Amino acid sequence: MDNVSLLSLSYQLAAYRSMDVIANNIANISTPGYKRESVKFEELIQQVKPSEDQKGSATMSFVRDAGIMRDISGGRMDQTGAPLDLALNGNGYFAVQTANGERYTRNGHFTLSAEGTIVTESGDQLLGDGGAITIAPDDGAISFGADGTISGKQGQIGKLKLVDFANPRDLQKQGDSLYSTSQSPTAATEAVVSQGMLESSNVQPVVEISRMIEVMRSYEATSSLEKSDSEMKRQAVQKLGTVQ
């Protein structure tokens, strides 16, 4: 494979990767607490063999995927009125217990299980400082304080386990709006709980569609470059074939 083809393939793979991430952002516009992602690329300079009319060394610039960047800025706060919908203002995450261990989320859409524990849509238990949070029938209507304190008709039930991390962008996605990490969690002292509200996704549809158009144009330009190079080679072969 020649240099032009390698260069085109590099940029086409970058465009494909960008389009995949953009599509995922758009698909999660309505997911509470979802954080927009973008691809980070690095330029890779490589020495190549110079052509016959070049003097000295020659280089080519390739694109390399360097991973995903996550925008951890807060989303819009939408009022739902549901007593178990919770939104976090400020840095922090809800802690939940899954079959694979403790995980973390910004999606505050919770429900009550048949056993009386507060769970996510997937059935994972929302954690308080003392473990799973259980609501008894005689607790009545429960309320959540700004600091995560949970109260019922009989008094305080518990307190949400709200955590934060030194490098929240390093959290790994696990599906179902959950994150995992090898970092040790610390108390999210600045997080403020709002009951009856959900944090919306911070994805902006207009921005994502504009970015998608840019990526498509970039892909088309790269594809045209490769087609032009192939056409030049075809014409050159044809001309050589006519030489007696």
N, C-alpha and C positions, 0 to 999 in steps of 0.2 A: 504494500500500500504506500503511495507516494505522500509527500508532505502536505499537499493541498487536501487530499482525502482525509488524512489524519487530523488536520486542523478543522476541517468541516465537521468531522465526527465528534471532535471535542466540544465544539460549540452547539451542535445539535443535541448531544447528551445533556449539556447544561440547560438548554431550552426545555427539553423533556422533563428534567428534574424540577425546574421552576414551575412549569405548567402543572405538574402533579401536586406540588405544595399549594399553589394558588387554588386549584380545584378543591383541595381539602379544606382550605380556609372558607371558600364559598359554601361548601356543604355544611359547615358548622356555624353559619351565621346565626342560627336560632338556638345553638347549644349554650345554655347558661354557663358563664364562667370560662368559656373557651378563649384561649389566647392566640392571637394571630402569629403565624410562623412565616419565615422567609429563608431562602437558601443563601448560605455564605459561600462565595467562590474565591479561589485563589488563582493568581496568574503563575503559570509554570513556564519558565524560560528554558528552552532546550537548544543546545548547539546542533546544527544540521550541516550537511555537506553543501558548500556553496555551489551555485550553478556555474556554467562555463564562463559567463560574462561577469561574474563577481570576483572581487579581490578580497582576500582576508577571510575572516570567519563569518558565518551567517547564523542567525538565531530565529527561532519561531516561538510565538507566544500561544500556549495552550491554556485551557480552563480546567481547573480541578475543583471538584465538590469538596468543601471543607466543613460540611455539616449544616445543621439547622439552627437558626436564631429565633428565639421566642420573644415576642413583645409582651411584657408582663404588666403593662399599664392597665388600669381599671376600665371596665366596661360601664355602660349606662346602667343606672339602677331602675328597674321596672317594678312597679307595685302590682302584686297579685292578690293580696288579701288572704292567701292561704296561711294558716298558722304555723305550718311546718316548712314554709319557704323562707330561707335565710340568705341574706347577702352580706358579704364582707366588704367594708370600706377600709382601704389601706392594705398594707402588706400582711399576708397570712394565708393559712389554709385550714380547712376542716380536716380532722384526722378520722379515718374510717378503718374498720377491721375487715379484711378480706380473707379468703381461703389461703392466699399467698403471703399473708402478713399485713402489717400496717401500711396504708396508702394515704394519699393526700389529694384534696380536690378543692376547687373554687366553686363547683356546681352545688348550690345550696338547696336543690329541690329534693326534699326528704318526705317520707311518708311514715305511717305507723304500721308495723307488722302485726300479724295475728297474735304474737306473743307480747305485744305492747312495747317493743323496742323501736326506736327511731332508726330508719334505714334509708339507704339510697334506692333509686329505681331498680337497681340490680340486686337488692336485698342485703347489701353490705351494711354492717352496723355503724352508725355514727358514734364516735367515742367522746366520752366526757373525761374529766380528770381521773375518775375512778373506774373507767371501763365503759361498757355499753350503757346507753341511757334507756331506762325502762320507765314507762308512764303507766301508773296504776289507774283503774277506773275512777277511784275517788279523788284523783288529783284535779279533775275538772279541766277547765280550759287552762292551758299552760302558756306562759309568756317567757320570752327571752330578753334579758337585759343587754345593754350595749357591750358589756364585758363578757357576755356569754353565759351569765348566770341563768339557770332554768328554774322557774317558780311555778307552783300550782296552788290549788285551793288550800292544801295542807302546809304550804310554806316552800322553802327551797328544796328542789329535787336534785340538783347537781350543777355542774358547770361544764360548758363545752371545752374540749381540748383543742385549742387554737395554736397552731405552730407556724414558725417561719424558719428560713434557712439562710445561711451566709451567702450562698450562690443559687438563688431560685431558678435562674436560667439553665442550671445544670440538671434540673429534675428530668427524669425520663418518663415519657408517656407510656401508659400501660393499658389504654383503652377505657371506655366508659367514663371519660373525664378524670381519670385517676393518674397520679404520678407516683413514682418511687424514686428513692435516692439512697446513696450510701452516707450522706451527710447526717450529722446528728441534729435533730430538731431542737429549736429553742422556743420559748413562749412568745407568741405573737402579741406583744404588749401594745402595739399601735393599732391592731385590728379592731374595728367597731362593727358589732352585729346589728343588722336591721331585720326585724321580723316582718313577714308578709311581703317580702320583696325578693327579687332575684337579680343578680348581676348578669347583664347580657354579655354576649360575645363582644370583644373589642375589634372585630373585623368590620371594615368599612367597604360595603359592596362596590361603590364607585371606584375606590382605589384599587381593589382587586381586579375589576374588569379592565381598568386602564392598564394595569400591569400585565394582564393577560394579552391585551392587544400588542403591547410592546414586545413581549416574548414571541408572539406569533410573527411579527414583522422581522424580528431578529432571526428567527428560524428560516423564514422565507429568503432573507438576504443570504444566509449561509448556504442554503440549498441552491440558490441561483449561482453562487460562486463555484460550487462543485460542478453544476451542470455546464457552466461556461468553460471550465477547465477540461471537462470530458469532451466537449464539442471541439475545443482546440486540438486535443490529442487525436480525435477522430479525423479531423481535417488534415492534420499532419501525416497521419498514416495513409490517408487516401492519396496525398500528394507524393509521398514516397513510393507508393505503388505504381504511379504513372511514370516514374523515372526509369529510363531505359538503361 
